[in-house]
Amino acid sequence: MEGMKGTGGGPLSVEPEFMTTKLTDEDEFLIIACDGIWDVFMSQNAVDFARRRLQEHNDQDVAKILLTKP
């Protein structure tokens, strides 16, 4: 496709970027998100927000709230 990354075009890519990591007992949670969330939040800000929300409310809507947070 013309304009795709790797074809001499623009910044878009059809190839997913992924990584694997082994979770341990020390991990509190895992945030899995598309790149759009990282346009709004820095990684540590998302972690801080999720941690605070879970500590205060222990609710399962953290992901929904994180995505709608202005």
Residue frames relative to the residue before (quaternion, step in Angstrom):
aa qw qx qy qz dx dy dz
M 1.0000 0.0000 0.0000 0.0000 0.00 0.00 0.00
E 0.4386 -0.6996 0.4949 0.2705 3.54 -0.84 0.90
G 0.7675 0.3371 -0.2615 0.4784 3.58 -1.05 0.79
M 0.5847 0.5788 -0.3795 0.4232 3.58 1.26 0.01
K 0.6042 -0.5554 0.4377 0.3672 3.53 -1.18 0.66
G 0.7721 0.3164 -0.2438 0.4942 3.54 -0.96 0.85
T 0.7052 0.3851 -0.2674 0.5319 3.57 1.26 -0.12
G 0.6231 -0.5492 0.3377 0.4428 3.55 1.27 0.30
G 0.5814 0.6093 -0.3574 0.4038 3.59 1.27 0.07
G 0.8219 -0.2765 0.2201 0.4468 3.51 -1.17 -0.75
P 0.7637 -0.4324 0.2740 0.3933 3.56 -1.33 -0.27
L 0.5409 0.6337 -0.4078 0.3734 3.63 1.21 -0.05
S 0.0776 -0.7898 0.6072 0.0380 3.54 -1.16 0.59
V 0.3507 -0.7190 0.5567 0.2239 3.55 -1.06 0.72
E 0.5787 0.5732 -0.3651 0.4508 3.57 1.30 -0.13
P 0.3690 -0.7323 0.5197 0.2397 3.63 -0.71 1.00
E 0.3057 -0.7002 0.6088 0.2135 3.52 -1.20 0.58
F 0.1271 0.8022 -0.5735 0.1070 3.57 -0.72 0.98
M 0.1035 -0.7627 0.6339 0.0756 3.50 -1.32 0.32
T 0.2726 -0.7321 0.5924 0.1969 3.53 -1.24 0.37
T 0.0074 0.7801 -0.6252 0.0196 3.52 -1.15 0.63
K 0.3804 -0.7089 0.5438 0.2387 3.54 -1.09 0.62
L 0.3076 -0.7513 0.5580 0.1721 3.57 -0.73 1.07
T 0.1957 -0.7719 0.5967 0.0993 3.53 -1.15 0.71
D 0.6925 -0.4538 0.3518 0.4367 3.56 -1.30 0.04
E 0.6187 0.5590 -0.3391 0.4356 3.59 1.21 -0.40
D 0.5754 0.5871 -0.3798 0.4243 3.60 1.21 -0.38
E 0.3515 -0.7509 0.5274 0.1856 3.56 -0.89 1.00
F 0.7692 -0.1504 0.1610 0.5998 3.56 0.95 -0.92
L 0.3040 -0.7209 0.5933 0.1896 3.53 -1.35 0.17
I 0.1898 -0.7598 0.6113 0.1140 3.56 -0.90 0.92
I 0.0412 -0.7659 0.6414 -0.0147 3.54 -0.72 1.15
A 0.1652 0.8066 -0.5435 0.1637 3.57 -0.57 1.12
C 0.5246 -0.5906 0.4998 0.3553 3.53 -1.27 0.38
D 0.6966 -0.5064 0.3107 0.4022 3.55 -1.24 0.34
G 0.5363 0.6443 -0.4049 0.3652 3.61 1.16 -0.41
I 0.6328 0.5277 -0.3451 0.4496 3.61 1.00 -0.70
W 0.6851 0.4878 -0.2880 0.4580 3.57 1.03 -0.77
D 0.5287 0.5763 -0.4219 0.4586 3.60 1.30 -0.02
V 0.7240 0.4201 -0.2150 0.5031 3.57 1.22 -0.58
F 0.7938 0.2201 -0.0899 0.5598 3.57 0.95 -0.92
M 0.3599 -0.6243 0.6305 0.2884 3.52 -1.21 0.55
S 0.6750 -0.5234 0.3249 0.4061 3.60 -1.10 0.65
Q 0.7014 0.4710 -0.2849 0.4529 3.59 0.77 -0.99
N 0.6185 0.5388 -0.3482 0.4537 3.60 1.06 -0.67
A 0.6426 0.5106 -0.3195 0.4736 3.60 1.00 -0.79
V 0.6445 0.5132 -0.3117 0.4733 3.58 0.99 -0.85
D 0.6611 0.5087 -0.3072 0.4580 3.59 0.87 -0.95
F 0.6541 0.5117 -0.3105 0.4626 3.58 0.94 -0.90
A 0.6844 0.4833 -0.2937 0.4602 3.59 0.81 -0.99
R 0.6492 0.5193 -0.3211 0.4536 3.60 0.91 -0.88
R 0.6695 0.5002 -0.3000 0.4600 3.59 0.86 -0.97
R 0.6700 0.5035 -0.3026 0.4540 3.58 0.89 -0.92
L 0.6616 0.4977 -0.3072 0.4693 3.59 0.96 -0.82
Q 0.6584 0.5042 -0.3117 0.4638 3.60 1.00 -0.77
E 0.7071 0.4706 -0.2637 0.4571 3.58 0.95 -0.87
H 0.8433 0.1969 -0.0435 0.4982 3.57 0.82 -0.98
N 0.1902 -0.8066 0.5292 0.1823 3.57 1.22 -0.44
D 0.4103 0.7160 -0.4791 0.2992 3.58 0.94 0.85
Q 0.5251 -0.6666 0.4569 0.2668 3.50 -1.23 0.61
D 0.5852 0.6026 -0.3629 0.4034 3.59 1.26 -0.03
V 0.2885 0.7896 -0.5051 0.1955 3.59 1.21 0.27
A 0.6527 0.5172 -0.3271 0.4467 3.61 0.86 -0.88
K 0.6619 0.5037 -0.3101 0.4605 3.59 0.89 -0.91
I 0.6700 0.4939 -0.2910 0.4717 3.57 0.93 -0.91
L 0.6259 0.5478 -0.3261 0.4492 3.58 0.99 -0.83
L 0.7023 0.4694 -0.2626 0.4664 3.58 0.97 -0.85
T 0.7356 0.3911 -0.2406 0.4980 3.62 1.11 -0.49
K 0.4399 0.7026 -0.4505 0.3316 3.59 1.29 -0.03
P 0.4000 -0.7311 0.4935 0.2490 3.63 -0.73 0.99
